[in-house]
C-alpha cells in the first residue's frame, strides 16, 4: 500500500474496475441512444426478445385505417420498423406507436387476430 497517489490500483480494487467502467459507459452513451443497456448489453432483454415473437399479447395494424404516414415509426424510441414488423423482438411494448397514431390503426389483443 505504498503507492496511494497513483499508479496501478491494488488487486483488491480490480473487481470493481470493470463494472464501474461499464456503468459510466452506459450512462454516457445514454445521452445519445435511448436505453442502450437494454438494446445492446442486457442478456435478459435478448432472452425476452426471443420469446417476444411467441407472445400472447400481440399488436396489429389495421391496413384499412392506416394511411402510411409513418408517425408511429418516427416516434418509436426502440427504432422498430412498425409497418414492417410491429411485433419485432426489439419492441418493448411501450405503446407509444399506438398512442401517437392519428387514425387509431394500431390495435392490441391477446393471441393473433387477422385484420
Backbone as XML, in Angstrom:
<?xml version="1.0"?>
<chain id="A" units="angstrom">
  <residue number="1" name="UNK">
    <atom name="N" x="0.817" y="-1.202" z="0.000"/>
    <atom name="CA" x="0.000" y="0.000" z="0.000"/>
    <atom name="C" x="0.852" y="1.254" z="0.000"/>
  </residue>
  <residue number="2" name="UNK">
    <atom name="N" x="2.056" y="1.152" z="-0.484"/>
    <atom name="CA" x="2.950" y="2.293" z="-0.541"/>
    <atom name="C" x="2.460" y="3.321" z="-1.561"/>
  </residue>
  <residue number="3" name="UNK">
    <atom name="N" x="1.893" y="2.873" z="-2.660"/>
    <atom name="CA" x="1.552" y="3.748" z="-3.778"/>
    <atom name="C" x="0.096" y="4.206" z="-3.673"/>
  </residue>
  <residue number="4" name="UNK">
    <atom name="N" x="-0.207" y="5.231" z="-2.874"/>
    <atom name="CA" x="-1.566" y="5.733" z="-2.696"/>
    <atom name="C" x="-1.871" y="6.919" z="-3.593"/>
  </residue>
  <residue number="5" name="UNK">
    <atom name="N" x="-0.899" y="7.440" z="-4.283"/>
    <atom name="CA" x="-1.109" y="8.650" z="-5.081"/>
    <atom name="C" x="-1.162" y="8.380" z="-6.570"/>
  </residue>
  <residue number="6" name="UNK">
    <atom name="N" x="-1.420" y="7.225" z="-6.993"/>
    <atom name="CA" x="-1.491" y="6.934" z="-8.426"/>
    <atom name="C" x="-0.925" y="5.575" z="-8.736"/>
  </residue>
  <residue number="7" name="UNK">
    <atom name="N" x="-0.783" y="5.306" z="-10.019"/>
    <atom name="CA" x="-0.252" y="4.021" z="-10.430"/>
    <atom name="C" x="-1.345" y="2.970" z="-10.517"/>
  </residue>
  <residue number="8" name="UNK">
    <atom name="N" x="-0.943" y="1.732" z="-10.556"/>
    <atom name="CA" x="-1.877" y="0.621" z="-10.664"/>
    <atom name="C" x="-2.584" y="0.403" z="-9.333"/>
  </residue>
  <residue number="9" name="UNK">
    <atom name="N" x="-3.911" y="0.255" z="-9.352"/>
    <atom name="CA" x="-4.621" y="0.034" z="-8.089"/>
    <atom name="C" x="-4.283" y="-1.335" z="-7.514"/>
  </residue>
  <residue number="10" name="UNK">
    <atom name="N" x="-4.382" y="-1.471" z="-6.207"/>
    <atom name="CA" x="-4.135" y="-2.782" z="-5.599"/>
    <atom name="C" x="-5.119" y="-3.817" z="-6.162"/>
  </residue>
  <residue number="11" name="UNK">
    <atom name="N" x="-4.764" y="-5.069" z="-6.100"/>
    <atom name="CA" x="-5.550" y="-6.154" z="-6.676"/>
    <atom name="C" x="-6.956" y="-6.199" z="-6.091"/>
  </residue>
  <residue number="12" name="UNK">
    <atom name="N" x="-7.141" y="-5.844" z="-4.851"/>
    <atom name="CA" x="-8.465" y="-5.940" z="-4.239"/>
    <atom name="C" x="-9.468" y="-4.963" z="-4.841"/>
  </residue>
  <residue number="13" name="UNK">
    <atom name="N" x="-9.027" y="-3.929" z="-5.558"/>
    <atom name="CA" x="-9.938" y="-2.977" z="-6.195"/>
    <atom name="C" x="-10.267" y="-3.348" z="-7.639"/>
  </residue>
  <residue number="14" name="UNK">
    <atom name="N" x="-9.560" y="-4.291" z="-8.218"/>
    <atom name="CA" x="-9.754" y="-4.656" z="-9.623"/>
    <atom name="C" x="-11.156" y="-5.187" z="-9.935"/>
  </residue>
  <residue number="15" name="UNK">
    <atom name="N" x="-11.820" y="-5.978" z="-9.075"/>
    <atom name="CA" x="-13.162" y="-6.446" z="-9.415"/>
    <atom name="C" x="-14.167" y="-5.309" z="-9.617"/>
  </residue>
  <residue number="16" name="UNK">
    <atom name="N" x="-13.905" y="-4.152" z="-9.058"/>
    <atom name="CA" x="-14.804" y="-3.012" z="-9.213"/>
    <atom name="C" x="-14.533" y="-2.225" z="-10.486"/>
  </residue>
  <residue number="17" name="UNK">
    <atom name="N" x="-13.361" y="-2.357" z="-11.050"/>
    <atom name="CA" x="-12.966" y="-1.531" z="-12.190"/>
    <atom name="C" x="-13.845" y="-1.777" z="-13.418"/>
  </residue>
  <residue number="18" name="UNK">
    <atom name="N" x="-14.046" y="-3.026" z="-13.795"/>
    <atom name="CA" x="-14.826" y="-3.341" z="-14.991"/>
    <atom name="C" x="-16.286" y="-2.931" z="-14.835"/>
  </residue>
  <residue number="19" name="UNK">
    <atom name="N" x="-16.988" y="-3.292" z="-13.740"/>
    <atom name="CA" x="-18.374" y="-2.843" z="-13.605"/>
    <atom name="C" x="-18.511" y="-1.325" z="-13.554"/>
  </residue>
  <residue number="20" name="UNK">
    <atom name="N" x="-17.564" y="-0.664" z="-12.928"/>
    <atom name="CA" x="-17.634" y="0.798" z="-12.855"/>
    <atom name="C" x="-17.453" y="1.423" z="-14.230"/>
  </residue>
  <residue number="21" name="UNK">
    <atom name="N" x="-16.525" y="0.892" z="-15.010"/>
    <atom name="CA" x="-16.320" y="1.408" z="-16.365"/>
    <atom name="C" x="-17.543" y="1.144" z="-17.227"/>
  </residue>
  <residue number="22" name="UNK">
    <atom name="N" x="-18.144" y="-0.037" z="-17.106"/>
    <atom name="CA" x="-19.350" y="-0.365" z="-17.850"/>
    <atom name="C" x="-20.492" y="0.568" z="-17.456"/>
  </residue>
  <residue number="23" name="UNK">
    <atom name="N" x="-20.632" y="0.812" z="-16.169"/>
    <atom name="CA" x="-21.677" y="1.720" z="-15.681"/>
    <atom name="C" x="-21.501" y="3.124" z="-16.270"/>
  </residue>
  <residue number="24" name="UNK">
    <atom name="N" x="-20.322" y="3.668" z="-16.193"/>
    <atom name="CA" x="-20.093" y="5.013" z="-16.711"/>
    <atom name="C" x="-20.227" y="5.065" z="-18.229"/>
  </residue>
  <residue number="25" name="UNK">
    <atom name="N" x="-19.832" y="3.999" z="-18.913"/>
    <atom name="CA" x="-20.014" y="3.928" z="-20.360"/>
    <atom name="C" x="-21.499" y="3.979" z="-20.714"/>
  </residue>
  <residue number="26" name="UNK">
    <atom name="N" x="-22.314" y="3.208" z="-20.015"/>
    <atom name="CA" x="-23.753" y="3.189" z="-20.285"/>
    <atom name="C" x="-24.381" y="4.545" z="-19.964"/>
  </residue>
  <residue number="27" name="UNK">
    <atom name="N" x="-23.977" y="5.158" z="-18.884"/>
    <atom name="CA" x="-24.521" y="6.477" z="-18.530"/>
    <atom name="C" x="-24.189" y="7.503" z="-19.604"/>
  </residue>
  <residue number="28" name="UNK">
    <atom name="N" x="-22.956" y="7.520" z="-20.058"/>
    <atom name="CA" x="-22.545" y="8.487" z="-21.083"/>
    <atom name="C" x="-23.246" y="8.208" z="-22.407"/>
  </residue>
  <residue number="29" name="UNK">
    <atom name="N" x="-23.309" y="6.961" z="-22.830"/>
    <atom name="CA" x="-23.922" y="6.626" z="-24.115"/>
    <atom name="C" x="-25.443" y="6.834" z="-24.070"/>
  </residue>
  <residue number="30" name="UNK">
    <atom name="N" x="-26.036" y="6.814" z="-22.870"/>
    <atom name="CA" x="-27.477" y="7.055" z="-22.730"/>
    <atom name="C" x="-27.881" y="8.461" z="-23.148"/>
  </residue>
  <residue number="31" name="UNK">
    <atom name="N" x="-26.935" y="9.346" z="-23.186"/>
    <atom name="CA" x="-27.216" y="10.705" z="-23.649"/>
    <atom name="C" x="-27.564" y="10.689" z="-25.127"/>
  </residue>
  <residue number="32" name="UNK">
    <atom name="N" x="-26.989" y="9.761" z="-25.868"/>
    <atom name="CA" x="-27.157" y="9.720" z="-27.317"/>
    <atom name="C" x="-28.112" y="8.636" z="-27.811"/>
  </residue>
  <residue number="33" name="UNK">
    <atom name="N" x="-28.212" y="7.534" z="-27.076"/>
    <atom name="CA" x="-29.030" y="6.396" z="-27.508"/>
    <atom name="C" x="-30.031" y="6.065" z="-26.411"/>
  </residue>
  <residue number="34" name="UNK">
    <atom name="N" x="-31.294" y="5.864" z="-26.786"/>
    <atom name="CA" x="-32.337" y="5.518" z="-25.832"/>
    <atom name="C" x="-32.170" y="4.068" z="-25.382"/>
  </residue>
  <residue number="35" name="UNK">
    <atom name="N" x="-32.043" y="3.830" z="-24.092"/>
    <atom name="CA" x="-31.939" y="2.517" z="-23.476"/>
    <atom name="C" x="-30.835" y="1.643" z="-24.082"/>
  </residue>
  <residue number="36" name="UNK">
    <atom name="N" x="-29.601" y="2.118" z="-24.108"/>
    <atom name="CA" x="-28.530" y="1.326" z="-24.737"/>
    <atom name="C" x="-28.250" y="0.013" z="-24.020"/>
  </residue>
  <residue number="37" name="UNK">
    <atom name="N" x="-28.365" y="-0.008" z="-22.709"/>
    <atom name="CA" x="-28.105" y="-1.252" z="-21.986"/>
    <atom name="C" x="-29.129" y="-2.308" z="-22.384"/>
  </residue>
  <residue number="38" name="UNK">
    <atom name="N" x="-30.393" y="-1.915" z="-22.445"/>
    <atom name="CA" x="-31.456" y="-2.864" z="-22.801"/>
    <atom name="C" x="-31.307" y="-3.356" z="-24.240"/>
  </residue>
  <residue number="39" name="UNK">
    <atom name="N" x="-30.911" y="-2.462" z="-25.141"/>
    <atom name="CA" x="-30.834" y="-2.815" z="-26.551"/>
    <atom name="C" x="-29.602" y="-3.633" z="-26.909"/>
  </residue>
  <residue number="40" name="UNK">
    <atom name="N" x="-28.465" y="-3.349" z="-26.290"/>
    <atom name="CA" x="-27.217" y="-3.917" z="-26.764"/>
    <atom name="C" x="-26.461" y="-4.795" z="-25.771"/>
  </residue>
  <residue number="41" name="UNK">
    <atom name="N" x="-26.708" y="-4.683" z="-24.475"/>
    <atom name="CA" x="-25.890" y="-5.379" z="-23.496"/>
    <atom name="C" x="-26.671" y="-6.407" z="-22.680"/>
  </residue>
  <residue number="42" name="UNK">
    <atom name="N" x="-27.876" y="-6.097" z="-22.284"/>
    <atom name="CA" x="-28.633" y="-6.917" z="-21.338"/>
    <atom name="C" x="-28.954" y="-8.311" z="-21.882"/>
  </residue>
  <residue number="43" name="UNK">
    <atom name="N" x="-28.496" y="-9.360" z="-21.219"/>
    <atom name="CA" x="-28.815" y="-10.709" z="-21.680"/>
    <atom name="C" x="-30.286" y="-11.062" z="-21.457"/>
  </residue>
  <residue number="44" name="UNK">
    <atom name="N" x="-30.904" y="-10.489" z="-20.449"/>
    <atom name="CA" x="-32.314" y="-10.747" z="-20.200"/>
    <atom name="C" x="-33.173" y="-10.169" z="-21.321"/>
  </residue>
  <residue number="45" name="UNK">
    <atom name="N" x="-32.798" y="-8.991" z="-21.820"/>
    <atom name="CA" x="-33.508" y="-8.392" z="-22.947"/>
    <atom name="C" x="-33.426" y="-9.264" z="-24.190"/>
  </residue>
  <residue number="46" name="UNK">
    <atom name="N" x="-32.286" y="-9.892" z="-24.406"/>
    <atom name="CA" x="-32.138" y="-10.793" z="-25.552"/>
    <atom name="C" x="-33.034" y="-12.015" z="-25.390"/>
  </residue>
  <residue number="47" name="UNK">
    <atom name="N" x="-33.113" y="-12.530" z="-24.185"/>
    <atom name="CA" x="-33.968" y="-13.683" z="-23.918"/>
    <atom name="C" x="-35.440" y="-13.306" z="-24.120"/>
  </residue>
  <residue number="48" name="UNK">
    <atom name="N" x="-35.845" y="-12.157" z="-23.601"/>
    <atom name="CA" x="-37.227" y="-11.690" z="-23.805"/>
    <atom name="C" x="-37.509" y="-11.484" z="-25.283"/>
  </residue>
  <residue number="49" name="UNK">
    <atom name="N" x="-36.526" y="-10.986" z="-26.011"/>
    <atom name="CA" x="-36.692" y="-10.764" z="-27.442"/>
    <atom name="C" x="-36.971" y="-12.050" z="-28.195"/>
  </residue>
  <residue number="50" name="UNK">
    <atom name="N" x="-36.329" y="-13.144" z="-27.771"/>
    <atom name="CA" x="-36.585" y="-14.431" z="-28.412"/>
    <atom name="C" x="-38.034" y="-14.874" z="-28.204"/>
  </residue>
  <residue number="51" name="UNK">
    <atom name="N" x="-38.552" y="-14.643" z="-27.013"/>
    <atom name="CA" x="-39.914" y="-15.063" z="-26.707"/>
    <atom name="C" x="-40.959" y="-14.046" z="-27.162"/>
  </residue>
  <residue number="52" name="UNK">
    <atom name="N" x="-40.532" y="-12.863" z="-27.533"/>
    <atom name="CA" x="-41.464" y="-11.824" z="-27.965"/>
    <atom name="C" x="-42.247" y="-12.249" z="-29.205"/>
  </residue>
  <residue number="53" name="UNK">
    <atom name="N" x="-41.638" y="-12.982" z="-30.087"/>
    <atom name="CA" x="-42.341" y="-13.388" z="-31.309"/>
    <atom name="C" x="-43.412" y="-14.429" z="-31.026"/>
  </residue>
  <residue number="54" name="UNK">
    <atom name="N" x="-43.354" y="-15.085" z="-29.847"/>
    <atom name="CA" x="-44.368" y="-16.073" z="-29.467"/>
    <atom name="C" x="-45.308" y="-15.548" z="-28.384"/>
  </residue>
  <residue number="55" name="UNK">
    <atom name="N" x="-45.282" y="-14.258" z="-28.144"/>
    <atom name="CA" x="-46.074" y="-13.651" z="-27.084"/>
    <atom name="C" x="-47.572" y="-13.774" z="-27.352"/>
  </residue>
  <residue number="56" name="UNK">
    <atom name="N" x="-48.332" y="-13.931" z="-26.287"/>
    <atom name="CA" x="-49.790" y="-13.949" z="-26.415"/>
    <atom name="C" x="-50.329" y="-12.536" z="-26.643"/>
  </residue>
  <residue number="57" name="UNK">
    <atom name="N" x="-49.612" y="-11.542" z="-26.134"/>
    <atom name="CA" x="-50.041" y="-10.152" z="-26.285"/>
    <atom name="C" x="-49.484" y="-9.627" z="-27.602"/>
  </residue>
  <residue number="58" name="UNK">
    <atom name="N" x="-50.356" y="-9.379" z="-28.547"/>
    <atom name="CA" x="-49.950" y="-9.002" z="-29.899"/>
    <atom name="C" x="-50.447" y="-7.607" z="-30.249"/>
  </residue>
  <residue number="59" name="UNK">
    <atom name="N" x="-49.739" y="-6.991" z="-31.162"/>
    <atom name="CA" x="-50.176" y="-5.721" z="-31.736"/>
    <atom name="C" x="-50.365" y="-5.947" z="-33.228"/>
  </residue>
  <residue number="60" name="UNK">
    <atom name="N" x="-51.382" y="-5.348" z="-33.777"/>
    <atom name="CA" x="-51.701" y="-5.498" z="-35.189"/>
    <atom name="C" x="-52.011" y="-4.127" z="-35.778"/>
  </residue>
  <residue number="61" name="UNK">
    <atom name="N" x="-51.732" y="-3.979" z="-37.056"/>
    <atom name="CA" x="-52.057" y="-2.749" z="-37.771"/>
    <atom name="C" x="-53.249" y="-3.028" z="-38.670"/>
  </residue>
  <residue number="62" name="UNK">
    <atom name="N" x="-54.288" y="-2.228" z="-38.505"/>
    <atom name="CA" x="-55.454" y="-2.330" z="-39.374"/>
    <atom name="C" x="-55.116" y="-1.600" z="-40.673"/>
  </residue>
  <residue number="63" name="UNK">
    <atom name="N" x="-54.862" y="-2.352" z="-41.732"/>
    <atom name="CA" x="-54.439" y="-1.775" z="-43.009"/>
    <atom name="C" x="-55.516" y="-0.878" z="-43.620"/>
  </residue>
  <residue number="64" name="UNK">
    <atom name="N" x="-56.773" y="-1.082" z="-43.229"/>
    <atom name="CA" x="-57.853" y="-0.229" z="-43.741"/>
    <atom name="C" x="-57.824" y="1.163" z="-43.123"/>
  </residue>
  <residue number="65" name="UNK">
    <atom name="N" x="-57.342" y="1.263" z="-41.883"/>
    <atom name="CA" x="-57.263" y="2.557" z="-41.203"/>
    <atom name="C" x="-55.922" y="3.251" z="-41.427"/>
  </residue>
  <residue number="66" name="UNK">
    <atom name="N" x="-54.871" y="2.481" z="-41.631"/>
    <atom name="CA" x="-53.514" y="3.027" z="-41.745"/>
    <atom name="C" x="-53.376" y="3.865" z="-43.015"/>
  </residue>
  <residue number="67" name="UNK">
    <atom name="N" x="-52.853" y="5.075" z="-42.849"/>
    <atom name="CA" x="-52.636" y="5.967" z="-44.000"/>
    <atom name="C" x="-51.158" y="6.030" z="-44.391"/>
  </residue>
  <residue number="68" name="UNK">
    <atom name="N" x="-50.350" y="5.158" z="-43.803"/>
    <atom name="CA" x="-48.924" y="5.052" z="-44.124"/>
    <atom name="C" x="-48.165" y="6.365" z="-43.901"/>
  </residue>
  <residue number="69" name="UNK">
    <atom name="N" x="-48.523" y="7.065" z="-42.833"/>
    <atom name="CA" x="-47.856" y="8.342" z="-42.518"/>
    <atom name="C" x="-46.533" y="8.141" z="-41.791"/>
  </residue>
  <residue number="70" name="UNK">
    <atom name="N" x="-46.331" y="6.965" z="-41.221"/>
    <atom name="CA" x="-45.105" y="6.575" z="-40.509"/>
    <atom name="C" x="-44.825" y="7.407" z="-39.263"/>
  </residue>
  <residue number="71" name="UNK">
    <atom name="N" x="-45.854" y="8.020" z="-38.702"/>
    <atom name="CA" x="-45.700" y="8.747" z="-37.443"/>
    <atom name="C" x="-45.308" y="7.763" z="-36.342"/>
  </residue>
  <residue number="72" name="UNK">
    <atom name="N" x="-45.856" y="6.567" z="-36.407"/>
    <atom name="CA" x="-45.544" y="5.547" z="-35.405"/>
    <atom name="C" x="-44.060" y="5.181" z="-35.445"/>
  </residue>
  <residue number="73" name="UNK">
    <atom name="N" x="-43.507" y="5.024" z="-36.625"/>
    <atom name="CA" x="-42.086" y="4.668" z="-36.752"/>
    <atom name="C" x="-41.177" y="5.800" z="-36.305"/>
  </residue>
  <residue number="74" name="UNK">
    <atom name="N" x="-41.541" y="7.027" z="-36.631"/>
    <atom name="CA" x="-40.708" y="8.168" z="-36.240"/>
    <atom name="C" x="-40.698" y="8.382" z="-34.733"/>
  </residue>
  <residue number="75" name="UNK">
    <atom name="N" x="-41.754" y="7.961" z="-34.045"/>
    <atom name="CA" x="-41.847" y="8.165" z="-32.604"/>
    <atom name="C" x="-41.448" y="6.942" z="-31.791"/>
  </residue>
  <residue number="76" name="UNK">
    <atom name="N" x="-41.074" y="5.864" z="-32.444"/>
    <atom name="CA" x="-40.644" y="4.659" z="-31.732"/>
    <atom name="C" x="-39.211" y="4.851" z="-31.253"/>
  </residue>
  <residue number="77" name="UNK">
    <atom name="N" x="-39.030" y="4.852" z="-29.948"/>
    <atom name="CA" x="-37.700" y="5.066" z="-29.388"/>
    <atom name="C" x="-36.793" y="3.856" z="-29.541"/>
  </residue>
  <residue number="78" name="UNK">
    <atom name="N" x="-37.380" y="2.698" z="-29.790"/>
    <atom name="CA" x="-36.581" y="1.490" z="-29.994"/>
    <atom name="C" x="-36.278" y="1.279" z="-31.478"/>
  </residue>
  <residue number="79" name="UNK">
    <atom name="N" x="-36.697" y="2.196" z="-32.313"/>
    <atom name="CA" x="-36.442" y="2.186" z="-33.760"/>
    <atom name="C" x="-36.966" y="0.928" z="-34.449"/>
  </residue>
  <residue number="80" name="UNK">
    <atom name="N" x="-38.143" y="0.495" z="-34.001"/>
    <atom name="CA" x="-38.802" y="-0.648" z="-34.626"/>
    <atom name="C" x="-39.437" y="-0.178" z="-35.925"/>
  </residue>
  <residue number="81" name="UNK">
    <atom name="N" x="-39.311" y="-0.973" z="-36.960"/>
    <atom name="CA" x="-39.995" y="-0.700" z="-38.229"/>
    <atom name="C" x="-41.434" y="-1.183" z="-38.061"/>
  </residue>
  <residue number="82" name="UNK">
    <atom name="N" x="-42.271" y="-0.318" z="-37.521"/>
    <atom name="CA" x="-43.631" y="-0.675" z="-37.126"/>
    <atom name="C" x="-44.444" y="-1.212" z="-38.296"/>
  </residue>
  <residue number="83" name="UNK">
    <atom name="N" x="-44.333" y="-0.589" z="-39.448"/>
    <atom name="CA" x="-45.136" y="-1.012" z="-40.590"/>
    <atom name="C" x="-44.659" y="-2.341" z="-41.182"/>
  </residue>
  <residue number="84" name="UNK">
    <atom name="N" x="-43.413" y="-2.714" z="-40.948"/>
    <atom name="CA" x="-42.884" y="-3.987" z="-41.444"/>
    <atom name="C" x="-43.147" y="-5.129" z="-40.466"/>
  </residue>
  <residue number="85" name="UNK">
    <atom name="N" x="-42.833" y="-4.896" z="-39.183"/>
    <atom name="CA" x="-42.984" y="-5.948" z="-38.176"/>
    <atom name="C" x="-43.257" y="-5.309" z="-36.828"/>
  </residue>
  <residue number="86" name="UNK">
    <atom name="N" x="-44.500" y="-5.070" z="-36.544"/>
    <atom name="CA" x="-44.862" y="-4.382" z="-35.300"/>
    <atom name="C" x="-44.561" y="-5.231" z="-34.069"/>
  </residue>
  <residue number="87" name="UNK">
    <atom name="N" x="-44.523" y="-6.542" z="-34.216"/>
    <atom name="CA" x="-44.215" y="-7.440" z="-33.100"/>
    <atom name="C" x="-42.751" y="-7.871" z="-33.117"/>
  </residue>
  <residue number="88" name="UNK">
    <atom name="N" x="-41.882" y="-6.952" z="-33.476"/>
    <atom name="CA" x="-40.450" y="-7.207" z="-33.554"/>
    <atom name="C" x="-39.876" y="-7.572" z="-32.184"/>
  </residue>
  <residue number="89" name="UNK">
    <atom name="N" x="-38.779" y="-8.289" z="-32.192"/>
    <atom name="CA" x="-38.088" y="-8.642" z="-30.945"/>
    <atom name="C" x="-37.558" y="-7.408" z="-30.236"/>
  </residue>
  <residue number="90" name="UNK">
    <atom name="N" x="-37.346" y="-6.332" z="-30.955"/>
    <atom name="CA" x="-36.848" y="-5.087" z="-30.360"/>
    <atom name="C" x="-37.932" y="-4.323" z="-29.610"/>
  </residue>
  <residue number="91" name="UNK">
    <atom name="N" x="-39.189" y="-4.603" z="-29.898"/>
    <atom name="CA" x="-40.309" y="-3.867" z="-29.306"/>
    <atom name="C" x="-40.420" y="-4.160" z="-27.820"/>
  </residue>
  <residue number="92" name="UNK">
    <atom name="N" x="-40.561" y="-3.116" z="-27.005"/>
    <atom name="CA" x="-40.709" y="-3.277" z="-25.562"/>
    <atom name="C" x="-42.142" y="-3.007" z="-25.111"/>
  </residue>
  <residue number="93" name="UNK">
    <atom name="N" x="-43.057" y="-2.875" z="-26.059"/>
    <atom name="CA" x="-44.486" y="-2.677" z="-25.787"/>
    <atom name="C" x="-44.745" y="-1.427" z="-24.941"/>
  </residue>
  <residue number="94" name="UNK">
    <atom name="N" x="-44.112" y="-0.341" z="-25.303"/>
    <atom name="CA" x="-44.334" y="0.918" z="-24.582"/>
    <atom name="C" x="-45.634" y="1.587" z="-25.017"/>
  </residue>
  <residue number="95" name="UNK">
    <atom name="N" x="-46.183" y="1.170" z="-26.139"/>
    <atom name="CA" x="-47.449" y="1.646" z="-26.704"/>
    <atom name="C" x="-47.384" y="3.081" z="-27.227"/>
  </residue>
  <residue number="96" name="UNK">
    <atom name="N" x="-46.189" y="3.609" z="-27.387"/>
    <atom name="CA" x="-46.051" y="4.958" z="-27.932"/>
    <atom name="C" x="-46.603" y="5.016" z="-29.356"/>
  </residue>
  <residue number="97" name="UNK">
    <atom name="N" x="-46.366" y="3.984" z="-30.149"/>
    <atom name="CA" x="-46.869" y="3.958" z="-31.525"/>
    <atom name="C" x="-48.390" y="3.958" z="-31.548"/>
  </residue>
  <residue number="98" name="UNK">
    <atom name="N" x="-48.982" y="3.196" z="-30.666"/>
    <atom name="CA" x="-50.445" y="3.127" z="-30.603"/>
    <atom name="C" x="-51.031" y="4.466" z="-30.164"/>
  </residue>
  <residue number="99" name="UNK">
    <atom name="N" x="-50.415" y="5.095" z="-29.181"/>
    <atom name="CA" x="-50.926" y="6.360" z="-28.665"/>
    <atom name="C" x="-50.775" y="7.500" z="-29.657"/>
  </residue>
  <residue number="100" name="UNK">
    <atom name="N" x="-49.757" y="7.459" z="-30.501"/>
    <atom name="CA" x="-49.460" y="8.566" z="-31.407"/>
    <atom name="C" x="-50.172" y="8.431" z="-32.755"/>
  </residue>
  <residue number="101" name="UNK">
    <atom name="N" x="-50.665" y="7.252" z="-33.070"/>
    <atom name="CA" x="-51.288" y="7.009" z="-34.375"/>
    <atom name="C" x="-52.507" y="7.910" z="-34.568"/>
  </residue>
  <residue number="102" name="UNK">
    <atom name="N" x="-52.515" y="8.749" z="-35.615"/>
    <atom name="CA" x="-53.627" y="9.696" z="-35.803"/>
    <atom name="C" x="-54.942" y="9.025" z="-36.205"/>
  </residue>
  <residue number="103" name="UNK">
    <atom name="N" x="-54.886" y="7.830" z="-36.743"/>
    <atom name="CA" x="-56.095" y="7.130" z="-37.193"/>
    <atom name="C" x="-56.494" y="5.971" z="-36.279"/>
  </residue>
  <residue number="104" name="UNK">
    <atom name="N" x="-55.710" y="5.697" z="-35.249"/>
    <atom name="CA" x="-56.022" y="4.591" z="-34.357"/>
    <atom name="C" x="-55.919" y="3.243" z="-35.047"/>
  </residue>
  <residue number="105" name="UNK">
    <atom name="N" x="-54.974" y="3.114" z="-35.956"/>
    <atom name="CA" x="-54.847" y="1.892" z="-36.753"/>
    <atom name="C" x="-54.132" y="0.763" z="-36.025"/>
  </residue>
  <residue number="106" name="UNK">
    <atom name="N" x="-53.490" y="1.052" z="-34.909"/>
    <atom name="CA" x="-52.763" y="0.018" z="-34.174"/>
    <atom name="C" x="-53.643" y="-0.498" z="-33.047"/>
  </residue>
  <residue number="107" name="UNK">
    <atom name="N" x="-53.859" y="-1.792" z="-33.066"/>
    <atom name="CA" x="-54.706" y="-2.428" z="-32.070"/>
    <atom name="C" x="-53.905" y="-3.463" z="-31.305"/>
  </residue>
  <residue number="108" name="UNK">
    <atom name="N" x="-54.272" y="-3.655" z="-30.054"/>
    <atom name="CA" x="-53.622" y="-4.665" z="-29.229"/>
    <atom name="C" x="-54.663" y="-5.696" z="-28.830"/>
  </residue>
  <residue number="109" name="UNK">
    <atom name="N" x="-54.215" y="-6.935" z="-28.724"/>
    <atom name="CA" x="-55.109" y="-8.005" z="-28.316"/>
    <atom name="C" x="-54.289" y="-9.191" z="-27.847"/>
  </residue>
  <residue number="110" name="UNK">
    <atom name="N" x="-54.973" y="-10.147" z="-27.260"/>
    <atom name="CA" x="-54.332" y="-11.382" z="-26.861"/>
    <atom name="C" x="-54.525" y="-12.406" z="-27.966"/>
  </residue>
  <residue number="111" name="UNK">
    <atom name="N" x="-53.482" y="-13.109" z="-28.276"/>
    <atom name="CA" x="-53.424" y="-14.041" z="-29.393"/>
    <atom name="C" x="-53.479" y="-13.243" z="-30.698"/>
  </residue>
  <residue number="112" name="UNK">
    <atom name="N" x="-53.283" y="-13.881" z="-31.769"/>
    <atom name="CA" x="-53.192" y="-13.184" z="-33.061"/>
    <atom name="C" x="-54.562" y="-13.097" z="-33.697"/>
  </residue>
  <residue number="113" name="UNK">
    <atom name="N" x="-54.877" y="-11.896" z="-34.145"/>
    <atom name="CA" x="-56.143" y="-11.664" z="-34.819"/>
    <atom name="C" x="-55.827" y="-11.066" z="-36.168"/>
  </residue>
  <residue number="114" name="UNK">
    <atom name="N" x="-56.257" y="-11.668" z="-37.228"/>
    <atom name="CA" x="-56.000" y="-11.149" z="-38.562"/>
    <atom name="C" x="-57.008" y="-10.057" z="-38.867"/>
  </residue>
  <residue number="115" name="UNK">
    <atom name="N" x="-56.467" y="-8.879" z="-39.211"/>
    <atom name="CA" x="-57.330" y="-7.742" z="-39.551"/>
    <atom name="C" x="-57.584" y="-7.666" z="-41.027"/>
  </residue>
</chain>
